Amino acid sequence: MNIMAVVICETSEDEKALFRQCFQGVARVVFLPDISTRERRGVLEKADVVVSQSFSPLEIAPEEISLLRRARFIQLVFSGADDVPFHFIPEHITVASNPGAFSEPIAEHVLAMVLSLAKRLHLKHDLLASGRFDRSGSNTFLKGRTCAIVGLGGNGKAVARIMRALDMKVFGINRSGKTDVPIERIDTLDNLKEVLEASDVVVLTIPLTRRTRGLIGKEALAWMKADAILINVARGAVIDERALYEHLKKHPDFSAGIDTWWSEPAHHGEFSLNYPFFGLSNIIGSPHVADAVPGMRPTAVRLAIENVRAYLSRGEIRGVLKREDYLS
């Protein structure tokens, strides 16, 4: 075997066994965290394929990326690529993400947030906990209403399936304006205004790129219905933080469910907010755990390996990234 696949992310023993099993007869696997600092240079110089969690500086230093002279393919285990330092990666290397690797648990989390906000469960729970049996107000009946999915990729398609099970109409937005998912409407970002105006629920699953940073700002929020529900399982920076806070404060019937935040420990060292969101009653949050389901990481690892095998056999590759989408 002349092909070397280098795994640069931390892996469990079960995951290592999975790598060895899937690459048997195809490539020799080296786990970078298991070798000495002195050996790392030689291994990276000989790597043909690199498998990484997100190819962040926490996994590989910029000076080590320059050693990947022989490598032609980088495969991510995660779907998000906003940590990838494309400005250090030679242009001859193809980089692929792992779209939809955690799509089913993410879709369930979206459903939980939508139902909690539509049925006002968090508010009624707090009232009961304070001793008030308050039956005032009404819930939102979702059947027949419209859910827009901004980012109809792997995660978005799973969300579409689960929303259609509620008998909701589903509109989707993706790069191509085409899809094989049976939904009522598919558009590109060029039609974002029209889609947002027509939707009762808006779910963000779109990648964070140059174009989507701050996509949902003051103007986009104003396009949405006064009682719309906004869910973000994409990246925090897809939404303008100040614009969302001011919109929630001004429109109490509008609500938001946020799983991905603007400042998170993994990326910024701490969780912090510039505005007092949790002083509002029309928001619920979770600490970026939509994909935190036991047994899902091996599934994601297997999908990543299958993509590497497709690359090595010159088959169809999923999730190929365009560096111009991320380079500033």
C-alpha positions in Angstrom: 0.0 0.0 0.0 1.5 3.3 -1.1 -1.4 5.5 0.0 -1.1 7.0 3.5 -4.2 8.4 5.2 -3.4 10.6 8.2 -6.0 11.1 10.9 -5.2 14.3 12.7 -8.1 14.5 15.2 -8.4 12.7 18.5 -10.1 9.3 18.0 -11.5 6.7 20.3 -10.3 3.1 20.2 -13.6 2.1 18.5 -13.1 4.8 15.9 -9.5 3.7 15.2 -10.8 0.2 14.7 -13.4 1.6 12.3 -10.7 3.5 10.3 -8.5 0.4 10.1 -11.4 -1.8 9.0 -12.7 0.6 6.3 -9.2 1.4 4.9 -8.0 -2.2 4.9 -6.4 -2.9 1.6 -6.9 0.7 0.5 -4.6 2.9 2.6 -2.3 2.8 5.5 -3.7 4.7 8.5 -1.6 6.8 10.8 -3.2 8.6 13.9 -1.2 11.8 14.3 -2.1 12.3 18.0 -0.5 9.0 18.8 3.0 9.7 17.4 5.8 11.8 18.8 6.4 15.5 17.8 9.6 14.4 16.1 7.7 11.9 13.9 4.8 14.3 12.9 6.8 16.2 10.3 7.7 13.0 8.3 4.2 11.7 8.5 2.6 14.9 7.3 5.1 15.1 4.4 4.1 11.6 3.2 0.3 12.0 3.7 -1.9 11.5 0.6 -5.1 12.1 2.5 -5.9 13.9 5.7 -8.9 13.2 7.9 -9.8 15.9 10.4 -12.6 16.9 12.7 -12.8 20.5 11.5 -9.1 21.2 10.4 -8.9 23.9 13.0 -5.6 25.3 14.5 -6.4 23.1 17.6 -5.8 20.1 15.4 -3.0 21.2 13.1 -0.7 24.3 13.3 -0.4 26.6 10.3 3.3 25.7 9.9 2.4 22.0 9.7 -0.1 22.6 6.9 2.9 23.7 4.7 4.2 20.2 5.1 1.3 18.7 3.1 3.1 18.8 -0.2 2.0 15.4 -1.2 -1.6 15.5 0.1 -4.4 16.0 -2.4 -7.5 15.6 -0.2 -8.7 16.8 3.2 -11.8 15.2 4.7 -13.7 16.8 7.6 -15.7 14.7 10.1 -17.9 17.7 10.9 -20.1 19.5 8.3 -19.1 23.1 9.4 -16.1 24.5 7.6 -15.8 28.0 9.0 -12.7 27.0 11.1 -10.8 25.8 8.0 -7.8 28.1 7.3 -8.0 28.1 3.6 -5.4 30.8 3.2 -2.8 28.3 4.5 -4.0 25.3 2.4 -2.3 24.8 -1.0 -4.8 25.2 -3.9 -4.1 21.7 -5.2 -5.7 20.2 -2.2 -9.4 19.4 -2.4 -11.3 20.0 0.9 -14.6 18.2 1.6 -16.9 18.6 4.6 -19.3 15.9 5.9 -22.8 17.3 5.1 -25.7 15.8 7.0 -23.5 13.6 9.2 -25.5 14.6 12.3 -28.7 15.5 10.4 -31.3 13.3 12.2 -30.6 14.4 15.8 -30.3 18.0 14.6 -33.7 17.8 13.0 -35.2 16.4 16.2 -33.7 19.3 18.1 -35.2 21.7 15.7 -38.6 20.1 16.2 -38.3 20.3 19.9 -37.5 24.0 19.8 -40.3 24.8 17.3 -42.9 22.9 19.4 -41.7 24.5 22.7 -42.0 28.0 21.2 -45.2 27.3 19.3 -46.9 25.8 22.3 -45.4 28.3 24.7 -44.2 25.4 26.9 -41.3 27.3 28.5 -43.5 30.2 29.5 -46.3 28.0 30.9 -43.8 25.9 32.8 -42.3 29.0 34.5 -45.8 30.3 35.4 -46.7 26.9 37.0 -43.4 26.8 38.8 -44.3 30.2 40.3 -47.7 28.9 41.5 -49.8 30.5 38.7 -52.3 28.3 36.8 -52.5 30.7 33.9 -54.6 29.4 30.9 -54.6 32.8 29.1 -53.4 33.2 25.5 -53.3 30.5 22.8 -50.9 28.1 21.2 -49.8 28.1 17.5 -51.3 25.3 15.5 -48.5 24.3 13.0 -50.5 22.1 10.6 -50.9 23.8 7.3 -48.4 26.5 8.1 -45.2 27.2 6.2 -41.7 26.3 7.4 -38.7 27.8 5.5 -35.4 26.0 5.6 -32.5 28.3 4.8 -29.8 25.9 3.8 -31.4 22.8 2.3 -28.4 20.6 2.5 -27.9 17.5 4.5 -29.3 18.9 7.8 -31.9 20.9 6.0 -33.3 17.9 4.2 -33.7 16.1 7.5 -35.5 19.1 9.0 -37.8 19.1 5.9 -38.8 15.5 6.4 -39.7 16.1 10.1 -41.6 19.3 9.4 -43.6 17.6 6.6 -44.6 15.0 9.1 -46.4 17.8 11.0 -48.3 18.6 7.8 -46.5 21.8 7.3 -45.7 23.3 3.9 -41.9 23.4 3.4 -40.0 26.0 1.4 -36.2 25.6 0.9 -33.3 27.7 0.0 -30.0 26.4 -1.3 -27.2 27.3 -3.7 -28.6 25.7 -6.8 -32.3 26.3 -6.4 -32.9 22.6 -7.1 -33.6 19.7 -4.9 -34.8 16.1 -4.9 -36.7 16.6 -1.7 -40.5 16.7 -2.1 -41.2 20.2 -0.9 -43.6 23.0 -2.0 -40.9 25.5 -3.2 -37.2 25.7 -3.7 -35.2 29.0 -4.2 -31.8 30.5 -3.9 -30.8 33.4 -1.6 -31.8 35.8 -4.3 -35.4 35.1 -3.2 -34.8 35.2 0.5 -37.1 38.2 1.1 -40.1 36.5 -0.6 -39.5 33.2 1.3 -39.2 34.9 4.7 -42.3 37.0 4.2 -44.3 33.8 3.5 -43.1 31.7 6.3 -44.3 31.0 9.9 -41.2 29.1 10.9 -37.7 29.8 9.7 -34.9 27.3 10.3 -31.3 28.2 9.6 -29.0 25.3 8.6 -26.9 27.2 6.1 -23.1 27.2 6.3 -21.3 30.2 7.6 -19.5 31.7 4.6 -18.6 35.2 3.4 -22.1 35.6 1.9 -24.1 34.3 4.9 -22.3 36.1 7.7 -24.9 38.4 9.1 -27.5 37.2 6.6 -30.3 37.5 9.1 -30.0 41.2 10.1 -32.4 44.0 10.7 -33.8 44.0 7.2 -34.3 40.3 7.0 -36.0 40.2 10.4 -38.4 42.9 9.3 -39.4 40.8 6.3 -40.6 38.0 8.7 -44.1 37.7 10.1 -44.6 39.5 13.5 -45.3 36.1 15.2 -42.8 34.0 13.3 -40.5 31.5 14.9 -36.8 31.6 14.1 -34.5 28.6 14.8 -30.7 28.7 14.4 -28.7 25.4 14.3 -26.3 26.8 11.7 -23.7 29.2 13.2 -24.3 32.1 15.5 -22.8 34.7 13.1 -25.4 33.9 10.4 -27.6 36.2 12.6 -26.7 39.7 13.5 -26.8 39.6 17.3 -27.9 43.2 18.0 -30.6 43.0 15.3 -32.1 39.9 16.8 -32.1 41.2 20.3 -33.8 44.4 19.3 -36.3 42.6 17.2 -37.2 40.1 20.0 -37.6 43.0 22.4 -39.7 45.1 20.1 -41.9 42.2 18.8 -43.0 40.0 21.8 -45.0 37.6 19.6 -41.9 36.8 17.6 -39.7 34.1 19.1 -36.4 32.4 18.6 -34.7 29.1 19.5 -30.9 29.3 19.4 -28.5 26.4 19.6 -25.4 28.0 18.1 -24.1 31.2 19.6 -21.9 34.2 18.6 -19.3 33.4 21.2 -18.8 29.8 22.3 -16.0 28.2 24.4 -14.8 25.9 21.6 -14.1 28.9 19.2 -13.7 31.9 21.4 -12.7 30.5 24.8 -15.9 31.4 26.6 -19.7 31.8 26.2 -20.7 35.4 26.2 -23.5 37.6 25.0 -23.4 41.3 24.1 -27.1 41.7 24.9 -29.3 40.3 27.7 -31.3 37.8 25.7 -32.3 35.7 28.7 -34.1 38.7 30.2 -36.6 38.2 27.4 -39.5 35.7 27.5 -39.6 34.9 23.7 -36.3 33.1 23.4 -35.1 29.6 24.4 -31.6 28.4 24.1 -29.4 25.3 24.2 -25.6 25.1 24.4 -24.8 23.8 20.9 -26.0 20.3 21.7 -28.4 19.6 18.8 -26.0 16.9 17.5 -25.0 15.5 21.0 -26.6 12.1 20.7 -24.7 8.9 21.7 -23.6 6.8 18.8 -23.7 9.5 16.2 -20.0 10.2 15.9 -19.1 6.7 14.6 -21.8 7.3 12.0 -20.2 10.6 11.0 -16.8 8.9 10.9 -18.0 6.2 8.6 -19.6 8.7 6.3 -16.3 10.6 6.2 -14.3 7.4 5.4 -16.8 6.5 2.7 -16.1 9.9 1.1 -12.4 9.4 1.2 -12.8 6.0 -0.4 -14.9 7.6 -3.1 -12.1 10.1 -3.7 -9.5 7.4 -3.9 -11.6 5.3 -6.3 -12.3 8.5 -8.4 -16.0 8.3 -7.5 -18.5 11.0 -6.6 -17.4 13.1 -3.7 -19.8 14.7 -1.2 -19.4 18.1 0.3 -16.6 19.6 -1.8 -15.9 23.1 -0.5 -15.2 26.2 -2.5 -12.4 28.1 -0.9 -13.6 31.4 -2.4 -16.7 31.1 -0.1 -14.5 31.3 2.9 -11.5 33.4 2.0 -11.8 37.0 3.0 
